[in-house]
Amino acid sequence: MNIHEYQAKELLKRAGVSVPAGKAVHSVEEAVNVAKDIFNSTGTNAIAVKAQIHAGGRGKGGGVKIAKNLDEVKRYANDILGMTLVTHQTGPDGKLVRKLLVEQGIYYPGPSPVKEFYMSILLNRATGRNMVLYSTEGGMDIESVAEKTPHLIFKEEIHPMGIQPFQARRIAFNLGLSGKAFSEMVKFVTSLYNAYITYDSTLFEINPVFKTSDDLIFAADAKVNIDDNAMYKHPDLNDMRDLDEEDPTEVEASESNLNFIKLDGNVGCMVNGAGLAMATMDIIKLSGGEPANFLDVGGTANATTVAAGFRIILKDPAVKAILINIFGGIVRCDRVAQGVVDAYKEIGDISVPVIVRLQGTNAKEGKELIDSSGLKVYSAISLQEAADLVKELVG
């Protein structure tokens, strides 16, 4: 589950990670009132007004502004709220800004220079261990840093027992810190990693980690992803899910317990099993088509799940054909075939051809059910047959 920056900072704050004072708002009036409170309580010389969408690159797209006074807060909030923000992560259609984070500015003058660092925590799949990825070059695209100056990127692999004090110190040392800033970074890294574990996260990205002019360390920005499979352990986080930021068809699929990801192709696919789904998308590509989605109906496919899958796929006007690829292991192929026939009749006229490939337990009986149904459904036994039919029907 992806969450907004302001929500991520709420979780970080609970775990003892330092974040700037701030609050999410939904109106210009709220923005001005929150900014007034922050000016009065912190003595800051600036307020950050940030668009809250599930995408990076907001500053480059005009979604982050620094205000020096309340008049500027009002103007920037009015400009950003309701805008369609286009960044390199939103795609050309952009995303509508429905809320803002109004936050304390931390770039104030002081005895030492300010610095920006990059830090993320994620799983190193090659070793099966979490790692802290960090760099002295914060505030930039980490991909550009990796390409142009790879020697400025450091990795710290963490033992399953947790981050050790010497590792937090090594991170602070590699970032070139000393004195108060060094000790503050050690505390920051330790608290950040513990928060990552506590909330069963798949990604923490803090860019930048900011050292103020008086050597305090803050998470100036935060991107946090929570493992969907661990949400049952965190019922208090369910309210952080923002359905407005998700694809409507993916939301509908999740409500039907379907694993669905929308793609940009012309052949819809419905499969039981993630591995088979990947192979099915390969088959579609090899046949000259383009996958329109990833849809895994799971190991207990029946008429209800098949019908839900049909409806979701057919909402995409680009779909020219649907390929159903089922391996009969836990579920019998004849039951799936009957589910396809029942779902087809329930939905009514389906304007695109449907190809059903069944293999495994009772595959022959399933094919006979499809062939004798009288519906516009094409059956196949082998992957090659399915590929040939996709090529023929999609053209």
Rosetta blueprint (number, residue, H / E / L):
1 M L
2 N E
3 I L
4 H L
5 E H
6 Y H
7 Q H
8 A H
9 K H
10 E H
11 L H
12 L H
13 K H
14 R H
15 A L
16 G L
17 V L
18 S L
19 V L
20 P L
21 A L
22 G E
23 K E
24 A E
25 V E
26 H L
27 S L
28 V H
29 E H
30 E H
31 A H
32 V H
33 N H
34 V H
35 A H
36 K H
37 D H
38 I H
39 F H
40 N H
41 S H
42 T H
43 G L
44 T L
45 N L
46 A L
47 I E
48 A E
49 V E
50 K E
51 A E
52 Q L
53 I L
54 H L
55 A L
56 G L
57 G L
58 R L
59 G L
60 K L
61 G L
62 G L
63 G L
64 V E
65 K E
66 I E
67 A E
68 K L
69 N L
70 L H
71 D H
72 E H
73 V H
74 K H
75 R H
76 Y H
77 A H
78 N H
79 D H
80 I H
81 L L
82 G L
83 M L
84 T E
85 L E
86 V L
87 T L
88 H L
89 Q L
90 T L
91 G L
92 P L
93 D L
94 G L
95 K E
96 L E
97 V L
98 R L
99 K L
100 L E
101 L E
102 V E
103 E E
104 Q E
105 G L
106 I L
107 Y L
108 Y L
109 P L
110 G L
111 P L
112 S L
113 P L
114 V L
115 K E
116 E E
117 F E
118 Y E
119 M E
120 S E
121 I E
122 L E
123 L E
124 N E
125 R L
126 A L
127 T L
128 G L
129 R E
130 N E
131 M E
132 V E
133 L E
134 Y E
135 S E
136 T L
137 E L
138 G L
139 G L
140 M L
141 D L
142 I H
143 E H
144 S H
145 V H
146 A H
147 E H
148 K H
149 T L
150 P H
151 H H
152 L H
153 I E
154 F E
155 K E
156 E E
157 E E
158 I L
159 H L
160 P L
161 M L
162 G L
163 I L
164 Q L
165 P H
166 F H
167 Q H
168 A H
169 R H
170 R H
171 I H
172 A H
173 F H
174 N H
175 L L
176 G L
177 L L
178 S L
179 G H
180 K H
181 A H
182 F H
183 S H
184 E H
185 M H
186 V H
187 K H
188 F H
189 V H
190 T H
191 S H
192 L H
193 Y H
194 N H
195 A H
196 Y H
197 I H
198 T H
199 Y L
200 D L
201 S E
202 T E
203 L E
204 F E
205 E E
206 I E
207 N E
208 P E
209 V E
210 F E
211 K E
212 T L
213 S L
214 D L
215 D L
216 L L
217 I E
218 F E
219 A E
220 A L
221 D L
222 A L
223 K E
224 V E
225 N E
226 I E
227 D L
228 D H
229 N H
230 A H
231 M H
232 Y H
233 K H
234 H L
235 P H
236 D H
237 L H
238 N H
239 D H
240 M H
241 R L
242 D L
243 L H
244 D H
245 E H
246 E L
247 D L
248 P H
249 T H
250 E H
251 V H
252 E H
253 A H
254 S H
255 E H
256 S L
257 N L
258 L L
259 N E
260 F E
261 I E
262 K E
263 L L
264 D L
265 G L
266 N L
267 V E
268 G E
269 C E
270 M E
271 V E
272 N L
273 G L
274 A H
275 G H
276 L H
277 A H
278 M H
279 A H
280 T H
281 M H
282 D H
283 I H
284 I H
285 K H
286 L H
287 S L
288 G L
289 G L
290 E L
291 P E
292 A L
293 N E
294 F E
295 L E
296 D E
297 V L
298 G L
299 G L
300 T L
301 A L
302 N L
303 A H
304 T H
305 T H
306 V H
307 A H
308 A H
309 G H
310 F H
311 R H
312 I H
313 I H
314 L H
315 K L
316 D L
317 P L
318 A L
319 V L
320 K L
321 A E
322 I E
323 L E
324 I E
325 N E
326 I E
327 F E
328 G E
329 G L
330 I L
331 V L
332 R L
333 C H
334 D H
335 R H
336 V H
337 A H
338 Q H
339 G H
340 V H
341 V H
342 D H
343 A H
344 Y H
345 K H
346 E H
347 I H
348 G L
349 D L
350 I L
351 S L
352 V L
353 P L
354 V E
355 I E
356 V E
357 R E
358 L E
359 Q E
360 G E
361 T L
362 N L
363 A H
364 K H
365 E H
366 G H
367 K H
368 E H
369 L H
370 I H
371 D H
372 S L
373 S L
374 G L
375 L L
376 K L
377 V E
378 Y E
379 S E
380 A E
381 I L
382 S L
383 L H
384 Q H
385 E H
386 A H
387 A H
388 D H
389 L H
390 V H
391 K H
392 E H
393 L H
394 V H
395 G L
